[in-house]
């Protein structure tokens, strides 16, 4: 050991310096919870790009089949059991076969589909059908699907009990085939899925829906009629993560996949971007150039903090 300086051995001083530095770095990390989500944001951005590489994905298309297969593989590799909920409906462009992707975390030898779940984490997987233009729907809602797949992997690795308490659903047919959504055109997948819970006594206690959560100018505006407990949790999580400026409330209600779930008794929060104020919504401008790693990390961080509260008991 080297000679002491001021009565403290040099080796001991280096150890103390290391411990102080490590504590300072940890303190900075803890004060900025968003930094914990930066890597997940990067991962979600990469998955978003993989989805977009498959091309447009309206219901019944080859592109959508490829995206479902891609995300199925990612979820199964992360330890989730995946199944497809298939059904057929008449639409304004003819009869269409739809397929919701559902996933539950595998724990031991039990059948995950026999286990009661406490929550639903969901998004829509399809892109809007356009006859005369290519629409990739990067934020509406490839970004949301990517965020869910990345969270699924992270929960499986870091919080398997939370993973076991969730069902993941990627709805097919959220978009209307006509330009504007009606009560009969749109929400095909969520209506079919919600109806499967209608008469059951073991319904999940909550749902979190993600839609348009990766835009570089992130402005989440939840519906004004959102379930109070869930909306309060979201705002609290945003405040704790230091990202409150990105979260607010819309002027009115919003027609989205949360509506059928709420109607059958599963309180569901729609965490959705402020699409009416954009110029890119339902245009070719909704492409890879508007997706932000930071925005995805912010969204993931808030949702995971909400899950910590909702699934802590």
C-alpha positions in Angstrom: 0.0 0.0 0.0 1.3 3.5 -0.9 2.2 5.9 2.0 -0.6 7.8 3.7 -1.5 11.4 2.8 -3.0 13.3 5.7 -3.4 10.1 7.6 -5.5 8.3 4.8 -3.8 5.6 2.7 -3.7 6.5 -1.0 -5.5 3.2 -2.0 -8.3 4.0 0.5 -8.6 7.6 -1.0 -9.1 6.1 -4.5 -11.8 3.8 -3.2 -13.6 6.6 -1.5 -13.3 8.8 -4.6 -14.8 5.9 -6.7 -17.7 5.5 -4.2 -18.5 9.2 -4.2 -18.4 9.4 -8.0 -20.7 6.3 -8.3 -23.1 7.8 -5.8 -23.2 11.1 -7.7 -23.9 9.3 -11.0 -26.6 7.2 -9.3 -28.2 10.4 -7.9 -28.3 12.0 -11.3 -29.8 8.9 -12.8 -32.5 8.7 -10.1 -33.3 12.4 -10.4 -33.9 12.0 -14.1 -36.1 8.8 -14.5 -36.5 9.6 -18.2 -32.9 8.5 -18.7 -33.9 5.0 -17.6 -36.2 4.8 -20.7 -33.7 6.2 -23.3 -32.5 2.7 -24.3 -36.1 1.5 -24.5 -36.9 4.5 -26.7 -34.0 3.6 -29.0 -35.2 0.0 -29.2 -38.8 1.1 -29.9 -37.5 3.4 -32.7 -35.7 0.5 -34.3 -38.8 -1.8 -34.1 -40.9 1.1 -35.7 -38.5 1.1 -38.6 -38.8 -2.6 -39.0 -42.5 -2.3 -39.1 -42.4 0.4 -41.8 -40.0 -1.7 -43.9 -42.9 -4.1 -44.5 -44.8 -1.4 -46.4 -48.5 -0.3 -46.0 -50.5 -2.6 -43.7 -54.2 -2.2 -44.2 -56.4 -5.0 -43.0 -56.2 -8.1 -45.2 -52.9 -7.1 -46.8 -49.6 -8.9 -47.2 -47.9 -6.1 -45.4 -50.0 -6.6 -42.3 -49.4 -10.3 -42.4 -45.7 -9.6 -42.4 -45.9 -7.2 -39.5 -48.0 -9.6 -37.4 -45.4 -12.3 -38.1 -42.5 -9.9 -37.2 -44.1 -8.9 -33.9 -45.2 -12.4 -33.1 -41.6 -13.6 -33.4 -40.3 -10.7 -31.2 -42.9 -11.4 -28.5 -42.3 -15.2 -28.5 -38.6 -14.7 -28.3 -39.2 -12.6 -25.2 -41.2 -15.4 -23.5 -44.8 -14.5 -24.5 -47.4 -16.8 -25.8 -49.1 -15.4 -28.9 -52.4 -16.2 -30.5 -54.5 -14.7 -33.2 -58.2 -13.8 -32.8 -59.6 -14.1 -36.3 -63.0 -12.9 -37.6 -64.6 -11.6 -40.8 -66.7 -8.6 -41.5 -68.4 -6.9 -44.4 -66.9 -3.5 -45.2 -67.4 -0.7 -47.8 -64.7 -2.4 -49.9 -66.0 -5.9 -49.5 -65.6 -8.8 -47.0 -62.4 -8.5 -45.0 -60.7 -11.0 -42.7 -59.3 -9.4 -39.6 -56.9 -10.8 -37.0 -56.1 -9.3 -33.6 -52.8 -10.3 -32.1 -53.0 -11.3 -28.4 -50.1 -12.2 -26.1 -49.7 -13.4 -22.5 -46.5 -14.0 -20.6 -45.5 -17.7 -20.0 -44.8 -18.7 -16.4 -43.9 -22.3 -15.7 -46.1 -25.0 -17.0 -49.5 -23.3 -16.6 -51.6 -22.3 -19.6 -51.3 -18.5 -19.7 -54.7 -18.3 -21.3 -56.3 -19.9 -18.2 -54.8 -17.3 -15.9 -56.7 -14.2 -14.9 -55.0 -10.9 -15.9 -55.3 -7.6 -14.2 -54.7 -5.2 -17.1 -54.6 -4.8 -20.9 -51.9 -3.0 -22.8 -53.0 -2.3 -26.4 -52.6 -0.5 -29.7 -53.8 -0.9 -33.3 -51.6 -2.6 -35.8 -53.3 -1.7 -39.1 -52.7 1.3 -41.3 -55.5 3.2 -42.9 -56.6 1.9 -46.3 -56.0 4.2 -49.2 -56.7 3.2 -52.8 -54.5 5.8 -54.5 -51.5 6.5 -52.2 -48.9 4.8 -50.0 -49.6 5.3 -46.3 -47.0 3.9 -43.9 -48.6 5.2 -40.7 -45.4 5.5 -38.8 -47.0 7.2 -35.7 -50.5 6.0 -36.4 -49.7 3.5 -34.9 -46.5 1.6 -35.7 -44.8 3.6 -33.0 -47.3 2.4 -30.4 -47.0 -1.3 -31.5 -43.2 -1.0 -31.2 -43.4 0.6 -27.8 -45.6 -2.3 -26.5 -43.3 -5.0 -27.9 -40.2 -3.3 -26.3 -42.0 -2.9 -23.0 -43.1 -6.6 -23.2 -39.4 -7.6 -23.5 -38.3 -5.3 -20.7 -41.1 -6.4 -18.3 -40.3 -10.1 -19.1 -36.7 -9.5 -18.1 -37.0 -7.0 -15.3 -40.6 -7.4 -13.8 -41.9 -10.8 -14.8 -44.8 -10.7 -12.2 -46.1 -7.5 -13.9 -45.8 -9.2 -17.3 -47.8 -12.1 -16.0 -50.6 -9.7 -14.9 -51.0 -8.3 -18.4 -52.5 -9.2 -21.7 -51.1 -7.5 -24.8 -53.5 -6.8 -27.7 -52.7 -5.3 -31.2 -56.0 -4.6 -32.7 -56.7 -5.1 -36.4 -59.1 -2.8 -38.2 -59.0 0.3 -36.1 -59.1 2.5 -39.1 -62.3 3.1 -41.1 -62.2 2.2 -44.8 -64.2 5.4 -45.6 -62.4 8.7 -44.9 -64.2 9.3 -41.7 -64.9 6.8 -38.9 -68.5 5.9 -38.1 -70.1 3.5 -35.5 -70.1 0.8 -38.2 -66.9 1.6 -40.0 -63.8 1.4 -37.8 -62.8 -0.2 -34.5 -63.4 -3.6 -36.0 -60.8 -5.4 -33.9 -61.5 -3.7 -30.6 -65.2 -4.2 -30.9 -64.8 -7.9 -31.5 -62.2 -8.2 -28.7 -64.3 -6.2 -26.2 -67.3 -8.3 -26.9 -65.4 -11.5 -25.9 -65.2 -10.0 -22.4 -68.8 -8.7 -22.1 -70.4 -11.5 -20.2 -67.4 -12.5 -18.2 -66.8 -12.0 -14.4 -63.0 -12.1 -14.6 -62.6 -8.9 -16.7 -59.3 -7.1 -16.5 -59.4 -4.1 -14.1 -57.9 -1.6 -16.5 -56.6 -1.0 -20.0 -54.0 1.3 -21.4 -54.3 2.1 -25.1 -51.4 3.7 -27.0 -51.9 5.6 -30.3 -49.6 8.1 -32.0 -47.0 8.3 -29.2 -43.7 8.6 -31.1 -44.0 12.0 -32.8 -40.9 14.2 -32.5 -43.2 17.0 -31.2 -44.9 14.8 -28.6 -48.2 16.2 -27.4 -50.3 13.6 -25.7 -53.9 14.7 -25.3 -56.1 12.1 -23.6 -59.9 12.2 -24.1 -61.8 14.6 -21.8 -64.0 11.7 -20.6 -61.1 9.4 -19.6 -61.4 7.2 -16.5 -60.3 9.5 -13.6 -58.1 7.1 -11.8 -56.1 6.2 -14.9 -55.8 9.8 -16.1 -54.6 10.9 -12.6 -52.0 8.1 -12.6 -50.7 9.2 -16.0 -50.3 12.9 -15.0 -48.6 11.8 -11.8 -46.2 9.5 -13.6 -45.4 12.3 -16.1 -44.7 14.7 -13.3 -42.4 12.2 -11.5 -40.5 11.7 -14.7 -40.2 15.4 -15.4 -42.1 15.3 -18.7 -45.4 16.9 -17.7 -45.2 19.4 -20.6 -45.9 16.6 -23.1 -49.2 15.5 -21.4 -52.6 17.2 -21.4 -56.3 16.7 -22.0 -58.2 17.1 -25.3 -61.2 19.4 -25.6 -63.6 16.5 -26.0 -64.1 12.8 -26.3 -62.2 10.8 -29.0 -63.4 7.8 -31.0 -60.7 5.2 -30.6 -60.1 1.6 -29.5 -60.6 2.4 -25.8 -64.3 3.1 -26.4 -65.5 -0.6 -26.8 -63.4 -1.6 -23.8 -65.0 1.1 -21.6 -68.4 0.1 -22.8 -68.0 -3.5 -21.6 -66.7 -2.5 -18.2 -62.9 -2.4 -18.7 -61.8 1.2 -17.8 -59.3 2.1 -20.4 -57.2 5.2 -20.9 -56.4 6.4 -24.5 -52.8 7.8 -24.4 -53.0 9.5 -27.8 -51.1 12.2 -29.6 -52.8 15.5 -30.5 -53.6 14.4 -34.1 -56.2 17.1 -34.9 -53.5 19.8 -34.7 -51.1 18.0 -37.1 -50.7 18.3 -40.8 -49.5 14.8 -41.3 -52.4 12.7 -39.9 -53.7 10.3 -42.5 -51.3 11.7 -45.1 -48.0 10.3 -46.6 -46.3 12.7 -44.2 -46.8 10.2 -41.4 -43.5 8.5 -42.2 -40.2 7.6 -40.5 -39.0 11.2 -40.5 -41.4 12.2 -37.7 -40.6 9.5 -35.3 -38.5 10.4 -32.3 -36.4 8.1 -30.0 -36.9 10.6 -27.2 -40.7 10.7 -27.5 -40.9 6.9 -27.5 -38.7 6.8 -24.4 -40.9 9.4 -22.7 -44.1 7.5 -23.4 -42.6 4.2 -22.3 -41.3 5.7 -19.1 -44.7 7.1 -18.2 -46.6 3.9 -19.0 -44.1 1.7 -17.0 -44.5 4.0 -14.0 -48.3 3.7 -14.3 -47.9 -0.1 -14.4 -45.8 0.1 -11.2 -48.7 1.6 -9.4 -51.5 -0.4 -11.0 -49.8 -3.7 -10.5 -48.1 -3.2 -7.2 -50.6 -5.0 -4.9 
